[in-house]
Amino acid sequence: MKKYLLLFLSLTFSLGVHAQFNALRVVSPEVNGNSVTIRFRAPKAIKVELSGGFLPIREVTTERGTFAMSGPVEMTEGENGIWEYTAENVAPDFYTYTISVDGVRMLDPNNLQTVRDGQNVSNMVIVPGEKSELYLEAKEKKGTLSKVWYPSPAYGSERRMYVYTPYGYGESNKKYPVLYLQHGGGGDEDAWTSLGRACQIMDNLIARGKAVPMIIVMPNANPNQLASPDIMAPLPGATVMQQDMESDEFHSGGNYVKDLVENIIPYVESRYNVIKNKNSRALAGLSMGGIYTLYTTARYPNLFGYIGVLSMGFTPGRDVKAELTPVKNAGYKLYWVGCGETDMAYANTERLLKGLDDMGMEYINFNKVGGHNWDTWRVCLKEMAPLLFK
Amino acid sequence: MKKYLLLFLSLTFSLGVHAQFNALRVVSPEVNGNSVTIRFRAPKAIKVELSGGFLPIREVTTERGTFAMSGPVEMTEGENGIWEYTAENVAPDFYTYTISVDGVRMLDPNNLQTVRDGQNVSNMVIVPGEKSELYLEAKEKKGTLSKVWYPSPAYGSERRMYVYTPYGYGESNKKYPVLYLQHGGGGDEDAWTSLGRACQIMDNLIARGKAVPMIIVMPNANPNQLASPDIMAPLPGATVMQQDMESDEFHSGGNYVKDLVENIIPYVESRYNVIKNKNSRALAGLSMGGIYTLYTTARYPNLFGYIGVLSMGFTPGRDVKAELTPVKNAGYKLYWVGCGETDMAYANTERLLKGLDDMGMEYINFNKVGGHNWDTWRVCLKEMAPLLFK
């Protein structure tokens, strides 16, 4: 009866192929302690390069100045046309990488784990260690991620958001607080769960008792998208960012803030087991999402008890006092401000911090080594989430 | 204040780059009526080939016989190193494709829409028309897809399944019937929503009133996976398919059927608004999932009122009468059998149909032109889903 087993295996697509070409199976990435090896089969290629955050840092001078860059490096061709590169002494962290074959950027076909940053997809690899332990899948008590289409009269269409519900949600009638977590310019509803590792960070924090179990709602704030571009092309005609950063139109958040306040929050509060009061709602966001946090909380000061501004602050033209006064008057449980020390939003962040000081408003400031990027925002989520709803 | 606008745009990663290199922006795929154009930038490449289901069909003779194959075709290099190929008179349908650059298979970097079949990721493109209209995103009333980790004592670990809840779910206390929909060998919990387009098909069928609003639960039946390999590497040591197709161990479904009956169904029935009776439960699956459907319904004949077997049936060694008797005795609302006419499971399907005939059991048989592939299974879902829970 073995022939039926074989018949069955031949039904299973890749399985048969894997067995056949096992000798040529390429393992990539391979993480051994603090070394990361990437392998890639391209027998006809002349030059194969690797770009990635785990590569040695070197100084690159361009017309815009001198920068520290990790990679790219040239990979070395070995047997069977398999190119290889091993980076040693890699610090534990979450890294992305891509391969360039004779000038054509591509993904590592042996690594199914990818992340997307706007239009760009990269592979990911995690080097385990203290910094990255919350980025790995939790061993148990993992929450659910839902891709939810909700009606948005504010935009005149259905739109998609992501909703994270923690482990145990729905087991009883227990009600949960809600963090509304906003992406930056170029991001979308998928961003915090892809490069942001939000599910893994929250699963791990909650499982360790370091964060309160909470629901996290991740909307899409882009007027030209009903959903992230990996499932639906952007709308023709609508632009991503029409507004001047100093304009009132931009600061009002356009349709997005209306959508958040009038559509998203009522939808969540009518469909999910949530606690419906100010001190059980948090609003946070990075970069553009930080702007929306600043101005939503100023315009709706009784909606959110917890406020998180990541890699953003006030531009010079804004009246900081006027923006912060309603928040101060209404009161809040936490005003959390996080930024990278070399972040291009650092000056804006300093204006926010000075405003909070001038007004005598309590806040927590977290600055880390790093720039305006997902390394900073992942660490910010790790730092901020344990302070919410406590 | 324009400098702040520029600062902001520079924060948004790809946006700035897009504006700068707009002249070189590559549009791919481009669908115009029934033509599909793929473009790809590779200035240094010598040969760029395109593989895809929409390409002209030609006969290929190998040592195993003569087969009809669509593609691959050579793409033609034009200006700026942009290679291009246009397929004309493409029938409306859902297609996948990949590009080969000097022998290295890769994705189209300008198309963020990808689907995964086990270890292989491809791009997708839909040519609109009657056959494919249910594969496109519904315009409104779209359901939610949730990625759920549930405790599985049967496997001794948490495992992941996908749960589709239809539009309107949770708006009231309305209870829904549930279809448990199983992948094939080489697939996982992601398969039906990726290549299977299950969300789009169900959204469209339900929005048009052609199918009853239902919940769809898509488990992962692979003993070597806690979740699909794009988020978590398979477990070392465990094999995908250990069982001989004729063995009782395989036919019992191993841990999977135990997991389905003892863990998954109770989890779903305790967490979701579902109708908890036989005639509000359906079990269906393709290929390996079809085997699990056959033997789960035989062993638990009072659990499912609706049974769907896709591209599968009985192998010659099985006692068909013994397998079907409990199902017949317990009764059922629908026994649906679907297969492709050139499907390698066709002989097994015929044995199932003959058994149903011999036993005088009512069934619906749907055969379509095509093989053991997702074209067949998408069409099967379109045909079968409207008959469930009616």
Interface residues (C-beta under 8 A of the other chain):
Chain A: M1 K2 Y4 L5 L7 F8 L9 S10 L11 T12 F13 S14 L15 H18 R41 A42 P43 K44 A45 V101 D102 G103 V104 R105 M106 L107 P109 L112 Q113 T114 R116 D117 G118 Q119 N120 V121 E137 E140 K141 K142 G143 T144 L145 S146 K147 V148 W149 S157 E158 Y167 G170 E171 G184 G185 G186 P229 D230 I231 M232 V240 M241 D244 M245 E246 S270 R271 Y272 S287 M288 T315 P316 G317 M344 A345 H372
Chain B: M1 K2 Y4 L5 L7 F8 L9 S10 L11 T12 F13 S14 L15 H18 R41 A42 P43 K44 A45 V101 D102 G103 V104 R105 M106 L107 P109 L112 Q113 T114 R116 D117 G118 Q119 N120 V121 E137 E140 K141 K142 G143 T144 L145 S146 K147 V148 W149 S157 E158 Y167 G170 E171 G184 G185 G186 P229 D230 I231 M232 V240 M241 D244 M245 E246 S270 R271 Y272 S287 M288 T315 P316 G317 M344 A345 H372
